[in-house]
Amino acid sequence: MLTINGITVRLGGRTILDRATATIRPKSRVGLIGRNGAGKSTLMKVMIGQLEADDGEIEMPKRTRLGYIAQEAPSGDATPFDTVLAADTERAALMIEAEDYSDMDRLGEVHERLLAIDAYGAPSRAARILLGLGFDEEMQGRPLDSFSGGWKMRVALAALLFSEPDILLLDEPSNHLDLEATLWLENFLKDYSGTLVVISHERDLLNNVVDTILHVEGGRLTQYAGGYDDFERQRAERAAQLAAAKASQDAQRARLQDYIARNSARASTAKQAQSRAKMLAKMQPIAAMADDPSLSFAFPSPTELKPPLITLEMAAVGYSETPILRKLNLRIDPDDRIALLGRNGNGKTTLARLLAAQLAPMEGGMTATGKMRVGYFTQYQVEELHGDETPLMHMSRAMEGQSPAAVRAQLGRFGFSGDKATTLTSKLSGGERARLALALITREAPHLLILDEPTNHLDVDAREALVQALNDYDGAVILISHDRHMVELTADRLVLVDDGRAVDYAGSIEDYIDLVLGRNQPKAEAKPKAPKGAKAREDAKALKKATDEAEKESLRLAEQRSELDRAMFNPSGADPQFARLSMSELSQRRAKVAAALEEAEARWMALAEKLEREAA
């Protein structure tokens, strides 16, 4: 039993927690939630003794082992595998003691204890945990200092999970994980035998793992039974002020329904209408959202451009002279909503940088519409904001030459109006800084938004607001995210980046999750079910590809016929390979090429006509 008795914490003259009280039962799985800045991490630091409360106390049984990830990531020459094994301090100490043969009685006790804690099965368990978090065998044996900060934090998480504390405390554990590792972690936590307290903004993790929600609001704690969806339903029933939010949401539903009714039948807007219909079907109450202007997201609408925006043909991209991805054949249209799937390190960010023109193709071709504007959000732009400047200063510099009203209008689209626009960035929450970064990259109304993990600093309500803004946005979207709730509601096309390639994935996000977890797999001869609209898109792509190939073949044969004509009537200027042939041989070869050209041109014309009919 862990009891939180009247905890009060004041920081910088502000009361963060105000007589917060709750009881956490043994072996329960608690989701600690609340808006950014509400005090979730503060409470967790009080639990582990890292922060002293001004009043109140935390009670738990003696010798309770708490597990928490330190802010400092592990480093040095040790390997991830050795670091994880060393996290079980009792095992490490007993293994050293087992090498001392001077006291045979004590040696017997040591071996009994080693057997009791399954010490000899620990290496395989450590390897399984690391593998689940994305470390293959080679990576498990590399020095820690060869990894980035994000991968080091994965090692810290692996070490914590391996140590199996009585109470496991996790603060946003999926922030450094990709979708595949997030799914593995979720399944690991489902089977965890101890007490779990997790701070998370992942709706799916909160629904699938926790059995209790502890909501931090106004410095107080309120306990709800069930997962996140249960919390929302219960809170909606218990909170009288949600009536105002419900009225606002009803108005939004009406706008969505009106848009769907007016645009479903039009080919140019049918896909946007489908996206809104999907959002409407899955819309859930958002606590206090209607009354909170800081949840504002509104992407400016771009000017219209003809498709395609970008075409990749057999392109390769990478760094220095080493390609990461090869044979890229990809077309992006103005209404595409694409989610990139695949483990971290497979090349999702590399592909995003290619599409954003930050990297040039090493091989093949890349064609982009000349007037296209791209807004590219990365995980690191939030940290690169200047803490001693205000949002107004950031935006004024970015929009140099434009009127103060235009600058204020762009900030207002993202909730920075009034005093918020002149607050130092260092005083903003992580979610507010993320919104400022989004406001900066969209200031020129981009035709293509590339978002690389945009939700890491956003709480649940802010993520819902971002989903709605993306579905209202008129441009194309490329999304990299481990938040499958966001992927499901915003993307209607999935691209799998794996094994040096990037190819369209025919299944749904649920199919991909099943694939990663190795469940519900179809028989070998069965094809994965395509998401709505995917088959028509794939058929159109196949037809376009066949038409292009027929055209190229016709042009090749026409050029070859011209070379043969030149060899027959102007030998001095002919290709050397034909100059050696006799007139009879040239004539026979020309006849074959001419016949092949006639067939190729007929095939090209037939495919082109079919493509034109399909596009009409």
Secondary structure, DSSP 8 states (H G I E B T S, - for coil): -EEEEEEEEEETTEEEEEEEEEEE-TT-EEEEE-STTSSHHHHHHHHTTSS--SEEEEE--TT--EEE--SS---SS--HHHHHHHT-HHHHHHHHHTT--S-HHHHHHHHHHHHHTTGGGHHHHHHHHHHHTT--HHHHTS-GGGS-HHHHHHHHHHHHHHH--SEEEEESTTTT--HHHHHHHHHHHHT--SEEEEE---HHHHHHT-SEEEEEETTEEEEEESSHHHHHHHHHHH-TTHHHHHHHHHHHHHHHHHHHHHHTT-TTTHHHHHHHHHHHHH----TT-TT-GGG-----------S-SEEEEEEEEEETTEEEEEEEEEEE-TT-EEEEES-TTSSHHHHHHHHTTSS--SEEEEEE-TT--EEEE-TTTTTTS-TTS-HHHHHHHHTTTS-HHHHHHHHHTTT--GGGGGS-GGGS-HHHHHHHHHHHHTTT--SEEEEESTTTT--HHHHHHHHHHHHH--SEEEEE-S-HHHHHHH-SEEEEEETTEEEEE-S-HHHHHHHHHT-S---TTS-----TTHHHHHHHHHHHHHHHHHHHHHHHHHHHHHHHHHHHH-GGGS-HHHHTS-HHHHHHHHHHHHHHHHHHHHHHHHHHHHHHHHH-
